Amino acid sequence: MGNLPKIPKRKLKAYPRLKEILFIICGIISACFGLKSFLIPSEFIDGGVTGISLLVRSLTGWDLSVLIVVFNIPFILLGFKQIGKAFAIKTCIAILLLSLGLIFIPFQPITHEKVLIAFFGGFFLGGGIGLAMRGGCVIDGTEVLALYISRNSQLTVGNIILILNIIIFTIAAYFINIDTAMYAILTYLAASQVVDYIVNGIEAYTGVTIISTKHDEIKEYILTEMKRGVTVYKGTGGYQEDKDIDILYTVLTKLEMSKLYSEIQVIDADAFVVQQQIADLKGGVVKRHSLH
């Protein structure tokens, strides 16, 4: 066989950008579908900036496409300050496209069943938000605000988003009705799970740190049986005995974690094992092999 043709560097650089654009476009379409075919016809709301926009629309009758742009402006400016110019520009374009999509894309209501509306409205809206985030921007500025507040307080991003949404749902319960607020919680839960699923990756990777006196046997098992890479750290024991130890670190999918843990129990039942959730990864040997 002859040598494979080399791909020009310009094409290699353009591919990630095209991928980001595709993510953003698909995200906008998904969010528009969730809003126009489920949430808007039934006057349902969600959490975040989109939820605020839907809530204000329900109370005032103002155009949602305008409200989404107006309420996201402060978060675009905040994103420019906290994250960068490219992020702010992409976010601005994505939100404008979302607004135009709500005006011109002719999606029609799908169902009148309230539980289905809440669930699938959240599903497609969350899918849109998650895809946009994979494209390097947001179409809901809540995460930007939460990130900013978390840097200046002891609260985590998740805690801040939860607090903001509790405020939104409480206002909805007071000014509209308790049923709408309860359906909004269902919509938010569906949306947040889909966002987490898309942003953190389908396979849900786990970083595993292993400290064991039988580290060579465990390392050999990971390399030969599980076909995964291992990094070995040199450390010093700090409990009872001050001696040098090898610390193993590997990355697995959650489906493989139980297999590794069972083997560790056989090799060394006293091994110290720490698991950490990993949002995403690139390279290495984790994605090169199928599950065994």
SVG drawing of the C-alpha trace seen along z (x, -y; Angstrom):
<svg xmlns="http://www.w3.org/2000/svg" viewBox="-54 -44 65 57">
<polyline fill="none" stroke="black" stroke-width="0.4" points="0.0,0.0 1.2,-3.5 1.5,-6.3 -1.7,-8.0 -2.1,-11.5 -1.4,-14.2 -4.3,-16.3 -3.5,-20.0 -3.1,-21.8 -5.8,-24.4 -8.3,-21.5 -7.2,-20.1 -7.7,-23.5 -11.1,-24.0 -12.5,-20.7 -13.0,-21.6 -14.7,-24.9 -17.1,-23.1 -17.8,-20.7 -18.5,-23.5 -20.8,-25.2 -22.7,-22.0 -23.2,-21.5 -24.5,-25.1 -26.9,-24.8 -28.3,-21.5 -28.5,-22.9 -30.6,-25.9 -32.9,-23.7 -33.4,-21.4 -34.1,-24.3 -36.5,-25.8 -38.3,-22.5 -38.6,-22.1 -39.9,-25.6 -42.3,-25.9 -43.7,-22.3 -44.0,-21.8 -43.4,-24.6 -44.7,-27.7 -48.2,-26.4 -48.9,-25.2 -47.5,-28.2 -44.9,-26.0 -41.6,-27.4 -38.1,-26.1 -35.2,-27.1 -32.4,-29.6 -32.6,-32.6 -34.9,-30.7 -37.2,-30.1 -37.2,-33.7 -38.0,-34.7 -40.9,-32.1 -42.1,-33.4 -42.1,-37.0 -43.9,-36.0 -46.6,-34.2 -47.1,-37.3 -46.9,-40.0 -47.6,-38.4 -44.4,-39.9 -42.6,-38.2 -40.3,-35.4 -37.8,-35.9 -37.2,-39.5 -37.1,-38.5 -34.5,-35.8 -32.2,-38.3 -32.7,-41.1 -32.3,-38.8 -29.1,-37.3 -27.3,-40.5 -25.9,-41.0 -24.6,-37.4 -23.0,-37.9 -21.1,-40.9 -20.2,-38.9 -19.0,-36.0 -16.8,-38.4 -15.2,-39.5 -14.9,-36.1 -14.3,-33.7 -13.2,-35.6 -14.1,-37.4 -14.6,-34.4 -17.0,-32.8 -19.0,-36.1 -19.2,-36.5 -20.3,-32.9 -22.9,-33.2 -24.2,-36.4 -24.7,-34.9 -26.2,-31.7 -28.8,-33.6 -29.7,-35.8 -30.1,-32.7 -32.3,-31.1 -34.4,-34.2 -34.8,-34.2 -35.6,-30.4 -38.4,-31.1 -39.9,-33.5 -39.3,-31.7 -39.0,-27.9 -42.6,-26.6 -42.6,-23.9 -46.1,-22.9 -47.4,-21.6 -47.0,-17.8 -49.1,-16.9 -51.5,-18.3 -50.5,-15.8 -48.9,-17.9 -46.4,-15.3 -45.2,-14.6 -44.9,-18.4 -42.9,-19.0 -40.6,-16.0 -40.0,-16.3 -39.9,-20.1 -37.1,-19.8 -35.5,-17.0 -35.2,-19.0 -34.4,-22.3 -31.7,-20.7 -30.4,-19.0 -30.1,-22.3 -28.3,-23.9 -25.9,-21.0 -25.1,-20.9 -24.5,-24.7 -22.1,-24.2 -20.3,-21.5 -20.0,-24.1 -18.2,-26.5 -21.1,-28.9 -24.3,-29.1 -27.9,-29.9 -28.8,-30.2 -26.6,-32.6 -27.3,-31.0 -24.0,-29.0 -22.0,-32.2 -23.6,-33.9 -23.1,-30.9 -19.5,-30.6 -18.9,-34.3 -20.6,-34.1 -18.8,-30.8 -15.4,-32.5 -16.4,-35.1 -18.2,-32.9 -18.0,-29.4 -20.9,-28.1 -20.4,-25.7 -21.8,-26.4 -24.4,-23.7 -25.5,-25.2 -25.9,-28.6 -27.9,-27.3 -30.2,-25.4 -30.8,-28.5 -31.6,-30.7 -34.0,-28.1 -35.7,-27.7 -36.3,-31.5 -37.8,-31.2 -40.1,-28.3 -41.3,-30.1 -42.2,-33.2 -44.0,-31.0 -46.0,-29.3 -47.0,-32.7 -47.9,-34.6 -49.2,-31.8 -50.1,-28.6 -48.5,-25.8 -49.2,-23.3 -47.1,-25.3 -44.3,-25.5 -44.3,-21.7 -44.3,-21.0 -41.5,-23.5 -39.4,-21.5 -40.0,-18.4 -39.0,-20.3 -35.8,-21.5 -34.9,-18.1 -35.3,-16.6 -33.3,-19.5 -30.5,-19.4 -30.0,-15.6 -29.8,-15.9 -27.3,-18.8 -25.2,-16.8 -25.4,-13.8 -24.3,-15.7 -21.7,-18.0 -20.0,-15.3 -20.0,-12.7 -22.1,-9.7 -19.7,-7.2 -19.2,-8.9 -15.5,-8.5 -14.1,-7.9 -10.5,-8.6 -9.2,-5.9 -6.3,-6.3 -5.0,-3.1 -2.6,-2.7 -1.6,0.9 1.5,2.9 0.6,5.2 0.6,2.3 2.6,4.3 -0.1,7.0 -2.9,4.4 -1.0,2.4 -0.4,5.6 -4.1,6.4 -5.2,3.0 -2.6,3.0 -3.1,6.6 -6.7,7.5 -8.5,4.2 -6.3,2.7 -6.1,-0.7 -3.2,-3.0 -1.8,-3.5 0.2,-6.4 2.5,-5.6 3.2,-8.3 6.0,-8.0 4.8,-8.8 5.7,-8.5 3.5,-6.9 2.3,-9.3 0.5,-6.8 2.5,-4.8 5.3,-3.8 7.3,-6.4 8.3,-4.5 8.2,-5.0 5.1,-3.7 3.9,-3.6 0.5,-5.2 -1.5,-4.0 -3.8,-6.3 -6.1,-5.2 -9.2,-6.3 -12.2,-3.9 -15.8,-4.1 -18.2,-3.6 -19.3,-0.3 -15.7,1.0 -15.3,-0.3 -17.0,2.7 -14.8,5.1 -11.6,3.4 -12.8,3.1 -13.7,6.8 -10.2,7.7 -8.5,5.3 -10.5,7.0 -9.0,10.4 -5.4,9.1 -5.3,6.8 -8.5,6.4 -6.7,3.7 -6.0,1.5 -6.9,-2.2 -9.1,-3.2 -10.3,-6.7 -12.8,-7.4 -13.3,-10.8 -15.8,-11.8 -14.3,-13.2 -16.3,-15.6 -14.5,-14.7 -11.1,-13.7 -9.1,-13.6 -6.4,-11.2 -5.0,-8.3 -6.2,-4.7 -9.6,-5.0 -11.5,-5.7 -9.4,-3.4 -10.8,-0.1 -14.3,1.2 -15.5,2.6 -14.5,6.2"/>
</svg>
